């Protein structure tokens, strides 16, 4: 099979690309390298077709997608703080760029599996969050994810196979420094014997899911007979940011305490995934536990790889 991976030089996209190549698929990667890095694909660069381009370029997308069997759409601007400074660009890239892909998927009869986000729930009334819960984004980035879902519903109604995966907090080796999650930041701080910086009071909690499990969710969704829908991709377990900071300090064996900083604008307080639907419909279950992964990374001195 030949697939297009948009944002394929990014954190999650590069993992998807490598999985496809390792399983004998032909892959075209489209990435404008705004945050993606070609070094993420260095070990397979001779096995893929790489195109330095933008998902807003309709003609370019058309020339690529007409020769593929499906699209893993990962390309997006993904920084909450940055989305406040350039909301128009976020809307243009994330929403208009995605509509280009959906239009062409309709034209060529392709299935699309794309990256949505748990951020569409905002600060939820119900915990854990279910796919049927209301969408109430609280920052410009999350709003683009919610608007993309509206487009997915629209084009699914036209007969296009589209699955949106609502990622919770994805972590793993190779996470982008520009949009680094709290795990990467904490690990870098304790590597340098510095106290982890906790934004707010640290009581906010997150559902962390490993990137390899996210890749499996993408592959299973593409291969499934499920034509469309939205599915949570998380572990149904959570940890507070403060407890996460204490955990990395403990594994590092340091005698330090977290430092508290002002809360971030647009930061969701509670995030916990109900993953029953994806288990039942797609057959996906998470396999990697955060604490086991953290212990291995810290005790084996692999922090610089993260």
N, C-alpha and C positions, 0 to 999 in steps of 0.2 A: 504494500500500500504506500501511496505517497501522500504525505500530510504537510500542511502549512502550520508552523508554529510562530505566531506573532509574539514579539517580545522574547524571542527564543534565546537571546544572549543575556537575559535577566536571570534573577535568582531562580524562580520556579520554572520559567520557560526553558532554561538550559538543562534542568533536571529532566523535564519532559522530553526534550530533544535527545538527550543521551539515552534515555530509556527506549525511545523509538528506534534509534540507530542500533542499539544493542540487540534489539529484537528483529532486526532485518528490514525495517521499514525505510523508505526513502523520505528525506525531510528537506523542506525549504524553510529557512529561518528568515523572517523579516523583522529587522530591528534597526531603529535609527540611532542607537547607542547613546541615547540621552542619559539613561542610567545603566543600561546593559553594557556588558564588556565582552569583547571578542575572546579574551583570555578564558572566559567561562566555558568556551567551546574548543579550547586549544587541542584537547586530546581527540577530538572527532572532526576537526576542521576540514580534513580531506575526505570526509564521508558525508558531508552535507553541502547543500547549496545555500550560501549566505548572501542576502541582499540587504544592503544598507538603504533603508527606505522607511516611509511613514504610512501608517494605516489611513491617513487622510488623503492619500494619493489614490484616487479611485481607479484610474487607468492602470497604475502599477499593480494594484491588488487584482484587478480583472485579469491581467496577463498571467499572474501567478495562480490564482484560484481555479482558472478554467482547466488546469492540468492536475488538480489534486482531488483526493477522495474525502477529505475532511479537514477541519480547522480547529486547532487548539489556540484559542485567542487569549493571550496573556498580556498583550501590550496595553499599557495604561500609565498615566501619571498617578502616583500613589502616596504622596506626602500630605498629611492633613494640614500641617502648618503652611506649606507652600500653597495649598489650595485656597487659602484665605488671601494670598497676595496676587494670584493670577487665576481667579475663578473662571474667566472667559476661556483661557487656554485649556483648563481642565475640562470644561464642557465641550470644547471643540475636539480635543483628542479622545477623551473617554466616551463621549456620547456620539458625536458625528462620525468619528473613526469607526466605532463599533457598528453604527448603522450601515456604513459602507460594506462591512463584512456580511451583515445579515442580508443586505440587498443582493449581493453576489452569491451568497449561499442559496438564495431562492432561485437566482438565475441558473445556477449550475447544479442544483439539487444536492447540495452538500450538507453534512451534519456539522454543527458547531458546538464545541464544548468550551465555555468561556469562564473567566474569573470574575465572579461577583464577590460579595464581601458581607461579613456579618455586620459591617457598619450600617447596612440598610435598616437594621432594627433600631438604631439610635440607643437611647437609654430605655430598655424594654420594661414593660409592666410585668411580664411573666418570665421567670427563670426556671429551667433552661428555655432558650428560645426555640420555637418551632417554626417551620416554614410558613405555616398559616398565620403567624402573628403579623401584626400591623407593621408596615414600613414607615419609620419616622426618623430619617437621617438628621443629624445635628451639626454637620459641617459640610462645606462645599464638595469635598472629595466624596463623602458618602452620598450626597445628593446625585452625583454623576452615576454612582453605582445603582441607585434606585431608578434613575431615568433610563439606564441601560436595560433594567429589568422590564420596564414598560415597553421598550422596543422589542425585547425578546418575546413578550406576550403578543405584541402586535404581529410580528413576523411568524411566530408559531401558529397564529390564527390563519396565516396565509399558506400553511402547509410546510414551513421550514422546520427541520429538526434542530432544536436549540436546547441545550442543557446549561443552566447557570449554576455554578458551584459557589456557594457562599462560604468562602474561606474564613476561618477564625484566625487566631494569631499563629502564623506560619514561622517556623524556625528551622535552622540547620546550617551546615557548613556552607559558606559562600554567600551569606545574606548581604545584600547591598548596604554599603556604608552610608550612602546618601539617605536611605530610608530605613535605617537600621531599627529593628525592634528592640525592646527593652532587654531581651536576653543577650544580644550581641553587645549592647552598651555596658551591661553589668559585667560581662566576662572580660571585656577590655579594661574596665576599671580595676577589677581585682587582679588581673594580670600585672598591672602596674602598681599593685599594692595600695590602690586608692579605694576609698569607701564608695559603694554604689550610690548614685544620685537618684533618689526617689521623688518623682513629681507628685505633688499633693500629699495626702496623708498616708498613702500606701494601701488603703483599704480597697481600692479598686481591684477587681479580680478578672482574670483572663483564662481562656481556654486555649492552650498551646498545642498545636498539631505539627508534627514533623513533616518536612518537605517531601520525604520519600512516600509518606502516606498520602500526601496531597497528589503526588504523581499518580499513584494507584487509583485514586478517585477519578482523575481525568481519563485514564486509560479505560477503566471499567465503564465509565459513562459513555465514551465513544463506542466501545464494543457492544454495549447493551442494546436491547431492543426497545428501550425507553426512548420515545421520540423527543420529549420535551419536559420541562419542569425545573424547579429550583431545589437544590439540596444543600443542607448544611454539611460542612466538612470540618469536624472538630471531634474532640475526644469524649465529651460529656464528663469532663473533670476540669477543675479549675484551681488556681492558686492566686493569692493576693500578691500584688507587686512587692509589698514589704516582706512577705514570707519568701518570695523568690530571691530578693536581695539577701536575706538571712541564709538561704540555702546555698547560694554560691559562695558566701563568706565561709560557711561551715565546711564545704568541700575543699576550699582553698586553704583551710587551716589558719586563717588570719584573725588577729585580735583587733577588729575594727567594727564600727557600727555604720549603718546607712546614714546618708546626709539628705535631709528633706529640702525640696525646692518647690517653688510655686507650681500649682496645677497647670496643666496645658489646656489651652483653649480648644474646645470641641472634643475633649477626651471623654470617651464613653466610660462610665463607672463600672457597669456590670456586664460581663460577657461569658455566657456558658451555653454550650451547644446541646440541643437534643438531636441526636443523629440516628434516631430510629428509622426515619424515612429512607435515608440512603442505604442503611443496612438492608431494609426490606426490598427496595426497588432495584438498587444497583448491585447489592452484594458486597458493599465496602465496609470494612471495619479497621480502625486504627490499630497499629501494632507496636509503636514505639512510645515508651513512657518518658516524660520529660525528666524526671529525677534521675533515671538510669542514664540518660544521654548526658545530662549535666555532669554527673559524677565521672563518667568516662572521659569527657572532654577536659575536665579540670585535672583529674588525677594523672592522665596520660600526657599532659602538657600540649594539648591540641588547640588551645585557645586561638593561636595565631591563624589557624585554618578557618575559623568561623567567619 
